[in-house]
Each structure stands twice: as C-alpha cells, then as structure tokens.
Amino acid sequence: MPRTIVSGVKPTGSLTLGNYLGALRRFVDLQHDARCVFPVVDLHGLTVPHDPERLRRLTVETATLYLAAGLDAASCVIFRQSDLSLHTELAYLLECTAYVGELDRMIQFKEKGRGRPKTRVSLYTYPVLMAADILAYRATHVPVGDDQRQHLELTRDLALRFNRAYGEVFVVPEMIPAVIGARIKDLRNPLAKMSKDAPDDAAGCVRLLDSPDVIRHKVMRAVTDSRHEVRYDPENQPGVANLLDILAACVGESDPAALATRYSSYGALKRDVADAVISLLAPLRARYADLAAAPEYVDAVLRDGAERARALAEPTVAAAKRAIGL
C-alpha cells in the first residue's frame, strides 16, 4: 500500500509562525516522499460564529500560503474541502458509526461548547468530519500536533469499528509525531499556544504576513521573567524557553538548551530571535506577494486539486456506502 499523508489547516485566522514551523514546513518536507493530500478545511470554520466574507478570504489566503511555503501543486493535492461533498457524505456514514459518549469526551467541545447557549451542533460533530477528511483518502499517516491526538484516536476507532461491522473499507492511519516547531507558544502568554484564532491584533501572535518591523516589535515585547538568566526551563521560565524554541526551529538547532548557553541577556536573545524569524519568513512573504498578484493561478490550483481529490476519494466513499447497505 502506498504511503499516503493527509492533513489540513482550518482557515479561521491568518496563519502564524507556529503554523509554519509546526505544519506547513513539515508538509513541504513530506510532499516528495509520499502521496500527500493537503486540503484547506473551510467547513471546520463553520463550527463557531463567523463572517462569511472573512472565511472566504482566509480560505484563499491559506491556500496561497501553502504554495508560498513551498508546496508543489504538481506533487501534492491542494484543494478547498467544501468543493467536495464527498467529505460530508462520508462524515454522515461515520456519524452512524460513532457513539455519543465519544463525542462528549472531545476536548474542543468540552472547552468551547458544553453548557454554553447557542453552541452549534457542528462543534459537537466536527471530529467525525475530520475523520472523514482523513479516511476518504485511505491515509496511512497523519502529521498533527499533540492537541489533535484525541481526534486522530477517534478516527482510528471509527475506522476499526466500521471495518469490523461492515468489512474492510478503511485504512487505519498512524500519527506522525509533532516536531519542535509544534511547541511554539504565544509571545505574550507563553503558557498558551500561538493560535491563528487569536484576535488579528494580538501582540503575542506572529503572523506569516506580518512585516519585518511588526515581527521585531512583537518579539522584542515578548514576555520573559525577572530572573535575567537565559536557561531552557519550560516549567519555570516558559517565556524564555519559548524564545529558545522559536530560535532553534528557525535556525535548525535540535537542542534549544544548547542555544541558551550562548546568551547572557534577554535582549540579545530577543534580537537574534527577531532576526531569525524575519530571515526565515522573507522568502515566503515574497512568494506570497507574487502569488497574490496572480489569483487566477491559485484558483486553478484549487480547481485542479479538487478534481484530483475527487478521483482519490470517490472509490473509498462508494465502498463505504456499499458496505453499510446503501
């Protein structure tokens, strides 16, 4: 069986440095070693109140950043999730396989929806849609961070249960463990993940399209502590450890603690982090500007990707329908 990798990004905010280091850069590294399917999962953006025009804009922006980061549309499949109704069709079949108790335990629902008025049903069920996103393409491996581990375990459970009940239809995927870049935290709150869902003006969130001046300003204002000692100690010095994680990921150093020995002040560390981030993102920002000036190319990539994705997913969805009795 060919190695098939599936992973997507939800376009609910402009992508961050954490998204690049933890996801996009890894996608680029993987794309020539396996069959890769990288949707922009815009349907997942409907689980909470949203602005339709902003969602459309961010969907195109995210796809453009995929390409700007180095994904090759000839080597991998890039498409807009909502262009394929196969995803929602398979999701319903999997909902008929899932248990309420499983969805009750999903962390996202527990944190964002349980007990809150006007919680959308889609927030409760979207982990099943995520499972469909993966299983439709017979994914063998899924590169996700630890925050998505629970969702991947649900995907595996649903695939196994469906196969036992109705016959062997789905491949049970394995998780590709997170890399160091997946640990990037908010610069102003180093106990929280740097999130694209943060407000657009969030001071602790470095966006991929931020200007060099904005990046430098955000990094130089990053929270540290009063110890004035550069050590890699995530528990006691999370702000400093986060800066070292960022620097390590940007310069290709596998041991952030080794970098700490080079610094005697937080100011010097911050300056080097800012320089490293600006240097890392400069080619991406330049490529993004070129692609944004030619939107017809990005549209063509998404259309072609949707057709290629349909050819991959249709046999699996058809097999699932036959197996379940349709």
Contacts in CASP RR format, 6 or more apart in sequence:
PFRMAT RR
TARGET T0000
AUTHOR 0000-0000-0000
METHOD contacts of the structure
MODEL  1
MPRTIVSGVKPTGSLTLGNYLGALRRFVDLQHDARCVFPVVDLHGLTVPH
DPERLRRLTVETATLYLAAGLDAASCVIFRQSDLSLHTELAYLLECTAYV
GELDRMIQFKEKGRGRPKTRVSLYTYPVLMAADILAYRATHVPVGDDQRQ
HLELTRDLALRFNRAYGEVFVVPEMIPAVIGARIKDLRNPLAKMSKDAPD
DAAGCVRLLDSPDVIRHKVMRAVTDSRHEVRYDPENQPGVANLLDILAAC
VGESDPAALATRYSSYGALKRDVADAVISLLAPLRARYADLAAAPEYVDA
VLRDGAERARALAEPTVAAAKRAIGL
1 138 0 8 1.000
1 140 0 8 1.000
1 171 0 8 1.000
2 34 0 8 1.000
2 35 0 8 1.000
2 140 0 8 1.000
3 33 0 8 1.000
3 34 0 8 1.000
3 35 0 8 1.000
3 140 0 8 1.000
3 141 0 8 1.000
4 34 0 8 1.000
4 35 0 8 1.000
4 36 0 8 1.000
4 37 0 8 1.000
4 137 0 8 1.000
4 138 0 8 1.000
4 139 0 8 1.000
4 140 0 8 1.000
4 141 0 8 1.000
4 171 0 8 1.000
5 30 0 8 1.000
5 34 0 8 1.000
5 35 0 8 1.000
5 36 0 8 1.000
5 37 0 8 1.000
5 139 0 8 1.000
5 140 0 8 1.000
5 141 0 8 1.000
5 142 0 8 1.000
5 143 0 8 1.000
5 176 0 8 1.000
6 36 0 8 1.000
6 37 0 8 1.000
6 38 0 8 1.000
6 39 0 8 1.000
6 133 0 8 1.000
6 134 0 8 1.000
6 137 0 8 1.000
6 139 0 8 1.000
6 142 0 8 1.000
6 173 0 8 1.000
7 23 0 8 1.000
7 27 0 8 1.000
7 38 0 8 1.000
7 142 0 8 1.000
7 143 0 8 1.000
7 144 0 8 1.000
8 23 0 8 1.000
8 38 0 8 1.000
8 39 0 8 1.000
8 40 0 8 1.000
8 41 0 8 1.000
8 133 0 8 1.000
9 15 0 8 1.000
9 19 0 8 1.000
9 23 0 8 1.000
9 24 0 8 1.000
9 38 0 8 1.000
9 40 0 8 1.000
9 41 0 8 1.000
9 62 0 8 1.000
9 66 0 8 1.000
10 41 0 8 1.000
10 42 0 8 1.000
10 44 0 8 1.000
10 45 0 8 1.000
11 40 0 8 1.000
11 41 0 8 1.000
11 42 0 8 1.000
11 45 0 8 1.000
11 55 0 8 1.000
11 58 0 8 1.000
11 59 0 8 1.000
11 61 0 8 1.000
11 62 0 8 1.000
12 44 0 8 1.000
12 45 0 8 1.000
12 48 0 8 1.000
12 50 0 8 1.000
12 55 0 8 1.000
12 58 0 8 1.000
12 196 0 8 1.000
12 197 0 8 1.000
13 58 0 8 1.000
13 196 0 8 1.000
13 197 0 8 1.000
13 200 0 8 1.000
14 58 0 8 1.000
14 61 0 8 1.000
14 196 0 8 1.000
14 200 0 8 1.000
14 207 0 8 1.000
14 208 0 8 1.000
14 209 0 8 1.000
15 24 0 8 1.000
15 61 0 8 1.000
15 62 0 8 1.000
15 65 0 8 1.000
15 196 0 8 1.000
15 207 0 8 1.000
15 208 0 8 1.000
16 184 0 8 1.000
16 194 0 8 1.000
16 195 0 8 1.000
16 196 0 8 1.000
16 205 0 8 1.000
16 206 0 8 1.000
16 207 0 8 1.000
16 208 0 8 1.000
17 184 0 8 1.000
17 194 0 8 1.000
17 206 0 8 1.000
17 207 0 8 1.000
17 208 0 8 1.000
17 246 0 8 1.000
17 277 0 8 1.000
17 281 0 8 1.000
18 181 0 8 1.000
18 182 0 8 1.000
18 184 0 8 1.000
18 194 0 8 1.000
18 206 0 8 1.000
19 196 0 8 1.000
19 208 0 8 1.000
20 69 0 8 1.000
20 208 0 8 1.000
20 281 0 8 1.000
20 284 0 8 1.000
21 179 0 8 1.000
21 180 0 8 1.000
21 181 0 8 1.000
21 182 0 8 1.000
21 184 0 8 1.000
21 246 0 8 1.000
21 249 0 8 1.000
21 250 0 8 1.000
22 145 0 8 1.000
22 178 0 8 1.000
22 179 0 8 1.000
22 181 0 8 1.000
22 182 0 8 1.000
22 184 0 8 1.000
23 143 0 8 1.000
23 182 0 8 1.000
24 65 0 8 1.000
24 66 0 8 1.000
24 69 0 8 1.000
24 70 0 8 1.000
24 71 0 8 1.000
25 69 0 8 1.000
26 143 0 8 1.000
26 176 0 8 1.000
26 179 0 8 1.000
27 36 0 8 1.000
27 38 0 8 1.000
27 66 0 8 1.000
27 69 0 8 1.000
27 71 0 8 1.000
27 76 0 8 1.000
27 143 0 8 1.000
28 69 0 8 1.000
28 70 0 8 1.000
28 71 0 8 1.000
30 36 0 8 1.000
30 143 0 8 1.000
30 176 0 8 1.000
31 71 0 8 1.000
31 72 0 8 1.000
31 75 0 8 1.000
31 76 0 8 1.000
32 75 0 8 1.000
34 140 0 8 1.000
34 141 0 8 1.000
35 76 0 8 1.000
36 75 0 8 1.000
36 76 0 8 1.000
36 77 0 8 1.000
37 76 0 8 1.000
37 77 0 8 1.000
37 137 0 8 1.000
37 139 0 8 1.000
37 309 0 8 1.000
37 312 0 8 1.000
38 66 0 8 1.000
38 71 0 8 1.000
38 76 0 8 1.000
38 77 0 8 1.000
38 78 0 8 1.000
39 77 0 8 1.000
39 78 0 8 1.000
39 79 0 8 1.000
39 80 0 8 1.000
39 81 0 8 1.000
39 133 0 8 1.000
39 309 0 8 1.000
40 59 0 8 1.000
40 62 0 8 1.000
40 63 0 8 1.000
40 66 0 8 1.000
40 78 0 8 1.000
40 79 0 8 1.000
40 80 0 8 1.000
40 81 0 8 1.000
41 81 0 8 1.000
41 130 0 8 1.000
41 133 0 8 1.000
42 55 0 8 1.000
42 59 0 8 1.000
42 80 0 8 1.000
42 81 0 8 1.000
42 82 0 8 1.000
43 81 0 8 1.000
43 82 0 8 1.000
43 87 0 8 1.000
43 88 0 8 1.000
43 126 0 8 1.000
43 129 0 8 1.000
44 81 0 8 1.000
44 126 0 8 1.000
44 129 0 8 1.000
44 130 0 8 1.000
45 55 0 8 1.000
46 55 0 8 1.000
46 120 0 8 1.000
46 122 0 8 1.000
47 120 0 8 1.000
47 122 0 8 1.000
47 123 0 8 1.000
47 126 0 8 1.000
48 112 0 8 1.000
48 120 0 8 1.000
48 123 0 8 1.000
59 80 0 8 1.000
60 295 0 8 1.000
60 298 0 8 1.000
61 209 0 8 1.000
63 78 0 8 1.000
63 80 0 8 1.000
63 298 0 8 1.000
63 301 0 8 1.000
63 302 0 8 1.000
64 288 0 8 1.000
64 291 0 8 1.000
64 292 0 8 1.000
64 298 0 8 1.000
65 208 0 8 1.000
65 209 0 8 1.000
65 284 0 8 1.000
65 288 0 8 1.000
66 78 0 8 1.000
67 73 0 8 1.000
67 78 0 8 1.000
67 287 0 8 1.000
67 291 0 8 1.000
67 298 0 8 1.000
67 301 0 8 1.000
68 284 0 8 1.000
68 285 0 8 1.000
68 287 0 8 1.000
68 288 0 8 1.000
68 291 0 8 1.000
69 284 0 8 1.000
70 287 0 8 1.000
71 78 0 8 1.000
73 301 0 8 1.000
73 304 0 8 1.000
73 305 0 8 1.000
77 305 0 8 1.000
77 308 0 8 1.000
77 309 0 8 1.000
77 312 0 8 1.000
78 301 0 8 1.000
78 302 0 8 1.000
78 305 0 8 1.000
79 302 0 8 1.000
79 305 0 8 1.000
79 306 0 8 1.000
79 308 0 8 1.000
79 309 0 8 1.000
80 302 0 8 1.000
80 306 0 8 1.000
81 87 0 8 1.000
81 133 0 8 1.000
83 302 0 8 1.000
83 303 0 8 1.000
83 306 0 8 1.000
84 306 0 8 1.000
84 309 0 8 1.000
84 310 0 8 1.000
84 313 0 8 1.000
86 136 0 8 1.000
86 310 0 8 1.000
86 313 0 8 1.000
86 314 0 8 1.000
86 317 0 8 1.000
87 129 0 8 1.000
87 132 0 8 1.000
87 133 0 8 1.000
87 136 0 8 1.000
87 313 0 8 1.000
88 129 0 8 1.000
88 132 0 8 1.000
89 317 0 8 1.000
90 132 0 8 1.000
90 135 0 8 1.000
90 136 0 8 1.000
90 313 0 8 1.000
90 316 0 8 1.000
90 317 0 8 1.000
90 320 0 8 1.000
91 125 0 8 1.000
91 128 0 8 1.000
91 129 0 8 1.000
91 131 0 8 1.000
91 132 0 8 1.000
93 162 0 8 1.000
93 320 0 8 1.000
93 321 0 8 1.000
93 324 0 8 1.000
94 128 0 8 1.000
94 131 0 8 1.000
94 132 0 8 1.000
94 135 0 8 1.000
94 158 0 8 1.000
94 162 0 8 1.000
95 125 0 8 1.000
95 128 0 8 1.000
96 324 0 8 1.000
97 158 0 8 1.000
97 161 0 8 1.000
97 162 0 8 1.000
97 165 0 8 1.000
98 128 0 8 1.000
98 154 0 8 1.000
98 158 0 8 1.000
102 154 0 8 1.000
102 157 0 8 1.000
103 109 0 8 1.000
103 124 0 8 1.000
103 125 0 8 1.000
103 127 0 8 1.000
103 128 0 8 1.000
104 110 0 8 1.000
105 150 0 8 1.000
106 124 0 8 1.000
106 127 0 8 1.000
106 150 0 8 1.000
106 151 0 8 1.000
106 154 0 8 1.000
107 150 0 8 1.000
108 123 0 8 1.000
108 126 0 8 1.000
108 127 0 8 1.000
109 123 0 8 1.000
109 124 0 8 1.000
112 119 0 8 1.000
112 123 0 8 1.000
113 119 0 8 1.000
113 123 0 8 1.000
113 124 0 8 1.000
122 129 0 8 1.000
127 151 0 8 1.000
127 154 0 8 1.000
128 154 0 8 1.000
128 158 0 8 1.000
130 151 0 8 1.000
130 155 0 8 1.000
131 151 0 8 1.000
131 154 0 8 1.000
131 155 0 8 1.000
131 158 0 8 1.000
131 159 0 8 1.000
134 142 0 8 1.000
134 152 0 8 1.000
134 155 0 8 1.000
134 173 0 8 1.000
135 155 0 8 1.000
135 158 0 8 1.000
135 159 0 8 1.000
135 170 0 8 1.000
135 171 0 8 1.000
135 173 0 8 1.000
135 316 0 8 1.000
136 312 0 8 1.000
136 313 0 8 1.000
136 316 0 8 1.000
136 317 0 8 1.000
137 309 0 8 1.000
137 312 0 8 1.000
137 313 0 8 1.000
137 316 0 8 1.000
138 170 0 8 1.000
138 171 0 8 1.000
138 312 0 8 1.000
138 316 0 8 1.000
139 171 0 8 1.000
139 173 0 8 1.000
140 171 0 8 1.000
140 173 0 8 1.000
140 174 0 8 1.000
141 173 0 8 1.000
141 174 0 8 1.000
141 175 0 8 1.000
141 176 0 8 1.000
142 152 0 8 1.000
142 155 0 8 1.000
142 173 0 8 1.000
142 174 0 8 1.000
142 175 0 8 1.000
142 176 0 8 1.000
143 175 0 8 1.000
143 176 0 8 1.000
144 151 0 8 1.000
144 152 0 8 1.000
144 175 0 8 1.000
144 176 0 8 1.000
144 178 0 8 1.000
145 177 0 8 1.000
145 178 0 8 1.000
145 182 0 8 1.000
146 178 0 8 1.000
146 182 0 8 1.000
147 193 0 8 1.000
149 175 0 8 1.000
152 173 0 8 1.000
152 175 0 8 1.000
155 173 0 8 1.000
156 172 0 8 1.000
156 173 0 8 1.000
159 170 0 8 1.000
159 171 0 8 1.000
159 172 0 8 1.000
159 173 0 8 1.000
160 172 0 8 1.000
162 169 0 8 1.000
162 170 0 8 1.000
162 320 0 8 1.000
162 323 0 8 1.000
162 324 0 8 1.000
163 169 0 8 1.000
163 170 0 8 1.000
163 172 0 8 1.000
166 320 0 8 1.000
166 323 0 8 1.000
166 324 0 8 1.000
166 325 0 8 1.000
167 323 0 8 1.000
169 316 0 8 1.000
169 319 0 8 1.000
169 320 0 8 1.000
169 323 0 8 1.000
170 316 0 8 1.000
170 320 0 8 1.000
179 249 0 8 1.000
180 245 0 8 1.000
180 248 0 8 1.000
180 249 0 8 1.000
180 254 0 8 1.000
180 256 0 8 1.000
181 245 0 8 1.000
181 249 0 8 1.000
183 245 0 8 1.000
184 193 0 8 1.000
184 194 0 8 1.000
184 242 0 8 1.000
184 245 0 8 1.000
184 246 0 8 1.000
184 249 0 8 1.000
185 191 0 8 1.000
185 192 0 8 1.000
185 193 0 8 1.000
185 194 0 8 1.000
185 238 0 8 1.000
185 239 0 8 1.000
185 242 0 8 1.000
185 245 0 8 1.000
186 192 0 8 1.000
186 193 0 8 1.000
186 194 0 8 1.000
186 195 0 8 1.000
186 198 0 8 1.000
186 202 0 8 1.000
186 204 0 8 1.000
186 205 0 8 1.000
187 194 0 8 1.000
187 203 0 8 1.000
187 204 0 8 1.000
187 205 0 8 1.000
187 206 0 8 1.000
187 218 0 8 1.000
187 219 0 8 1.000
187 221 0 8 1.000
187 222 0 8 1.000
187 223 0 8 1.000
187 242 0 8 1.000
188 202 0 8 1.000
188 203 0 8 1.000
188 204 0 8 1.000
188 221 0 8 1.000
188 222 0 8 1.000
188 223 0 8 1.000
189 204 0 8 1.000
189 223 0 8 1.000
190 222 0 8 1.000
190 223 0 8 1.000
190 238 0 8 1.000
190 239 0 8 1.000
190 241 0 8 1.000
190 242 0 8 1.000
191 238 0 8 1.000
194 204 0 8 1.000
194 205 0 8 1.000
194 206 0 8 1.000
195 205 0 8 1.000
196 205 0 8 1.000
196 207 0 8 1.000
198 204 0 8 1.000
198 205 0 8 1.000
203 218 0 8 1.000
203 221 0 8 1.000
204 218 0 8 1.000
204 221 0 8 1.000
204 222 0 8 1.000
205 218 0 8 1.000
206 215 0 8 1.000
206 218 0 8 1.000
206 219 0 8 1.000
206 277 0 8 1.000
208 281 0 8 1.000
208 284 0 8 1.000
208 285 0 8 1.000
208 288 0 8 1.000
209 285 0 8 1.000
209 288 0 8 1.000
210 218 0 8 1.000
212 278 0 8 1.000
212 282 0 8 1.000
215 274 0 8 1.000
215 277 0 8 1.000
215 278 0 8 1.000
215 281 0 8 1.000
216 274 0 8 1.000
216 278 0 8 1.000
219 243 0 8 1.000
219 270 0 8 1.000
219 273 0 8 1.000
219 274 0 8 1.000
219 277 0 8 1.000
220 267 0 8 1.000
220 270 0 8 1.000
220 271 0 8 1.000
220 274 0 8 1.000
222 239 0 8 1.000
222 242 0 8 1.000
222 243 0 8 1.000
222 270 0 8 1.000
222 273 0 8 1.000
223 239 0 8 1.000
224 237 0 8 1.000
224 239 0 8 1.000
224 240 0 8 1.000
224 243 0 8 1.000
224 266 0 8 1.000
225 237 0 8 1.000
225 239 0 8 1.000
225 240 0 8 1.000
227 237 0 8 1.000
228 265 0 8 1.000
228 266 0 8 1.000
229 237 0 8 1.000
230 240 0 8 1.000
230 244 0 8 1.000
230 260 0 8 1.000
230 263 0 8 1.000
230 264 0 8 1.000
230 265 0 8 1.000
230 266 0 8 1.000
230 269 0 8 1.000
231 237 0 8 1.000
231 240 0 8 1.000
231 257 0 8 1.000
231 260 0 8 1.000
232 240 0 8 1.000
232 241 0 8 1.000
232 244 0 8 1.000
232 256 0 8 1.000
232 257 0 8 1.000
232 259 0 8 1.000
232 260 0 8 1.000
233 240 0 8 1.000
233 241 0 8 1.000
234 241 0 8 1.000
234 242 0 8 1.000
240 260 0 8 1.000
240 266 0 8 1.000
240 269 0 8 1.000
241 256 0 8 1.000
243 269 0 8 1.000
243 270 0 8 1.000
243 273 0 8 1.000
244 256 0 8 1.000
244 257 0 8 1.000
244 259 0 8 1.000
244 260 0 8 1.000
244 269 0 8 1.000
245 256 0 8 1.000
246 273 0 8 1.000
246 276 0 8 1.000
246 277 0 8 1.000
247 253 0 8 1.000
247 256 0 8 1.000
247 259 0 8 1.000
247 269 0 8 1.000
247 272 0 8 1.000
247 273 0 8 1.000
247 276 0 8 1.000
248 254 0 8 1.000
248 255 0 8 1.000
248 256 0 8 1.000
248 259 0 8 1.000
250 273 0 8 1.000
250 276 0 8 1.000
250 277 0 8 1.000
250 279 0 8 1.000
250 280 0 8 1.000
251 276 0 8 1.000
253 259 0 8 1.000
263 269 0 8 1.000
263 272 0 8 1.000
291 297 0 8 1.000
291 298 0 8 1.000
END
